[in-house]
């Protein structure tokens, strides 16, 4: 069983910490669906990067910065859900 990220129980102590870990570990159906959604959204971002028409837009640097920010956020969420895949 993979270890949960400490972010799941950050700020909690004792019984609250144990309860949170139990709730998260027993929520795998919902969390797996969220992981699937995140993976789909990451796939959409990857396809956008391959679209060469994006380079023709004068706002390309801003578009790319926006895509990079979205990817970073989605990858952070994905990292929090890594324990599901173990």
C-alpha positions as a LaTeX table, in Angstrom:
\begin{tabular}{lrrr}
\hline
Residue & $x$ (\AA) & $y$ (\AA) & $z$ (\AA) \\
\hline
Unk1 & 0.00 & 0.00 & 0.00 \\
Unk2 & 1.45 & 3.34 & $-1.06$ \\
Unk3 & 1.84 & 6.02 & 1.53 \\
Unk4 & $-0.46$ & 9.05 & 1.43 \\
Unk5 & 1.05 & 12.44 & 0.81 \\
Unk6 & 1.45 & 14.33 & 4.09 \\
Unk7 & $-0.73$ & 17.05 & 2.58 \\
Unk8 & $-3.80$ & 14.88 & 3.22 \\
Unk9 & $-3.27$ & 15.08 & 6.98 \\
Unk10 & $-1.41$ & 18.36 & 7.29 \\
Unk11 & $-2.46$ & 20.23 & 10.40 \\
Unk12 & $-4.21$ & 17.21 & 11.91 \\
Unk13 & $-3.08$ & 15.25 & 14.95 \\
Unk14 & $-3.93$ & 12.01 & 16.66 \\
Unk15 & $-7.37$ & 10.60 & 15.96 \\
Unk16 & $-8.22$ & 13.28 & 13.39 \\
Unk17 & $-5.16$ & 12.32 & 11.38 \\
Unk18 & $-6.05$ & 8.62 & 11.52 \\
Unk19 & $-9.67$ & 9.34 & 10.60 \\
Unk20 & $-8.65$ & 11.44 & 7.61 \\
Unk21 & $-6.35$ & 8.73 & 6.31 \\
Unk22 & $-9.14$ & 6.15 & 6.70 \\
Unk23 & $-11.64$ & 8.35 & 4.86 \\
Unk24 & $-9.22$ & 9.06 & 2.01 \\
Unk25 & $-8.23$ & 5.41 & 1.63 \\
Unk26 & $-11.88$ & 4.34 & 1.57 \\
Unk27 & $-12.81$ & 6.96 & $-1.04$ \\
Unk28 & $-10.92$ & 5.33 & $-3.89$ \\
Unk29 & $-13.95$ & 5.07 & $-6.21$ \\
Unk30 & $-14.44$ & 8.84 & $-6.19$ \\
Unk31 & $-10.73$ & 9.60 & $-6.14$ \\
Unk32 & $-10.08$ & 7.22 & $-9.05$ \\
Unk33 & $-12.71$ & 9.09 & $-11.06$ \\
Unk34 & $-11.02$ & 12.39 & $-10.21$ \\
Unk35 & $-7.69$ & 10.87 & $-11.29$ \\
Unk36 & $-9.27$ & 9.81 & $-14.60$ \\
Unk37 & $-10.62$ & 13.33 & $-15.14$ \\
Unk38 & $-7.20$ & 14.85 & $-14.37$ \\
Unk39 & $-5.54$ & 12.45 & $-16.82$ \\
Unk40 & $-8.09$ & 13.38 & $-19.51$ \\
Unk41 & $-7.44$ & 17.08 & $-18.96$ \\
Unk42 & $-3.68$ & 16.53 & $-19.14$ \\
Unk43 & $-4.21$ & 14.72 & $-22.44$ \\
Unk44 & $-6.16$ & 17.69 & $-23.81$ \\
Unk45 & $-3.30$ & 20.00 & $-22.83$ \\
Unk46 & $-0.80$ & 17.75 & $-24.61$ \\
Unk47 & $-2.87$ & 17.82 & $-27.80$ \\
Unk48 & $-3.07$ & 21.63 & $-27.63$ \\
Unk49 & 0.71 & 21.81 & $-27.58$ \\
Unk50 & 0.90 & 19.78 & $-30.78$ \\
Unk51 & $-1.49$ & 22.15 & $-32.58$ \\
Unk52 & 0.92 & 24.26 & $-34.67$ \\
Unk53 & $-1.69$ & 26.95 & $-35.30$ \\
Unk54 & $-1.09$ & 28.08 & $-31.72$ \\
Unk55 & 2.32 & 29.41 & $-32.77$ \\
Unk56 & 0.69 & 31.78 & $-35.26$ \\
Unk57 & $-1.12$ & 33.61 & $-32.47$ \\
Unk58 & 0.68 & 36.77 & $-31.35$ \\
Unk59 & $-0.36$ & 35.95 & $-27.77$ \\
Unk60 & 1.46 & 32.61 & $-27.93$ \\
Unk61 & 3.71 & 33.27 & $-24.89$ \\
Unk62 & 0.66 & 34.03 & $-22.74$ \\
Unk63 & $-1.21$ & 31.01 & $-24.06$ \\
Unk64 & 1.78 & 28.79 & $-23.30$ \\
Unk65 & 2.15 & 30.26 & $-19.82$ \\
Unk66 & $-1.53$ & 29.55 & $-19.17$ \\
Unk67 & $-1.16$ & 25.96 & $-20.41$ \\
Unk68 & 1.95 & 25.49 & $-18.26$ \\
Unk69 & 0.09 & 26.75 & $-15.18$ \\
Unk70 & $-2.85$ & 24.44 & $-15.82$ \\
Unk71 & $-0.51$ & 21.50 & $-16.31$ \\
Unk72 & 1.36 & 22.25 & $-13.08$ \\
Unk73 & $-1.92$ & 22.36 & $-11.13$ \\
Unk74 & $-3.22$ & 19.14 & $-12.66$ \\
Unk75 & 0.08 & 17.37 & $-12.02$ \\
Unk76 & $-0.03$ & 18.49 & $-8.38$ \\
Unk77 & $-3.50$ & 16.98 & $-8.01$ \\
Unk78 & $-2.29$ & 13.84 & $-9.76$ \\
Unk79 & 0.62 & 13.60 & $-7.32$ \\
Unk80 & $-1.81$ & 13.74 & $-4.38$ \\
Unk81 & $-3.66$ & 10.76 & $-5.88$ \\
Unk82 & $-0.59$ & 8.60 & $-6.60$ \\
Unk83 & $-1.43$ & 6.29 & $-3.72$ \\
Unk84 & $-4.42$ & 4.94 & $-5.68$ \\
Unk85 & $-2.24$ & 3.40 & $-8.36$ \\
Unk86 & $-0.20$ & 1.36 & $-5.90$ \\
\hline
\end{tabular}
